[in-house]
């Protein structure tokens, strides 16, 4: 067993946040480009589809800055649990993302759980400015 230096742990948390930021900015852009299509494809009404898209953008901003990142992580966990449930019980998807399965959603869930459990880390606006 060994101890990871604080700066290394901070860099890892920054990388996790960066991956989540990129993923959710992309997800927002895809959904916002055609909300009615997204709503129809996922069996949602249009206001709910907008809520999901905006929530994903808010999560991306939170992960990028580290502000309220643990709360964003918790929200993403809930969102990904719902999405994974849809994959399994409604859409009967295979596991792998290449087959339209929940693999990608589960990965995002686990990364969000890391931020929820350990926080944004020392390389984030709240830590850098003593917030």
Residue pairs with C-beta under 8 A, 6 or more apart in sequence:
4 12
6 122
7 122
9 118
9 121
10 121
10 122
10 123
11 123
12 121
13 114
13 115
13 118
13 119
13 120
13 121
13 123
13 124
14 121
14 123
14 124
16 111
16 114
16 115
17 63
17 64
17 66
17 69
17 115
17 120
17 121
17 124
18 63
18 64
19 111
20 59
20 60
20 63
20 76
20 108
20 111
20 112
20 115
21 60
21 63
21 64
23 60
23 108
24 56
24 57
24 59
24 60
24 63
24 76
25 57
25 60
27 53
27 56
28 53
28 54
28 56
28 57
28 60
30 38
31 38
31 49
31 52
31 53
31 56
32 53
32 57
35 46
35 49
35 50
35 53
36 46
36 49
38 44
38 49
38 53
39 45
39 46
39 48
39 49
42 49
42 86
43 86
43 90
44 52
52 79
55 75
55 79
56 79
58 72
59 72
59 75
59 76
61 67
62 68
62 69
62 71
62 72
63 69
63 72
63 73
63 115
65 124
65 125
66 120
66 121
66 123
66 124
66 125
66 126
66 127
67 120
67 124
67 125
67 126
67 131
69 115
69 119
69 120
69 124
70 115
70 116
70 119
70 120
72 112
72 115
73 112
73 113
73 114
73 115
73 116
74 112
74 116
76 108
76 109
76 112
77 109
77 112
77 113
77 116
80 105
80 106
80 108
80 109
80 112
81 109
83 102
83 105
84 102
84 105
84 106
84 109
87 93
87 100
87 101
87 102
87 105
88 102
91 100
93 99
93 100
93 101
93 102
94 100
94 101
95 101
95 102
95 103
96 103
97 103
97 104
120 126
120 127
121 127
122 128
125 131
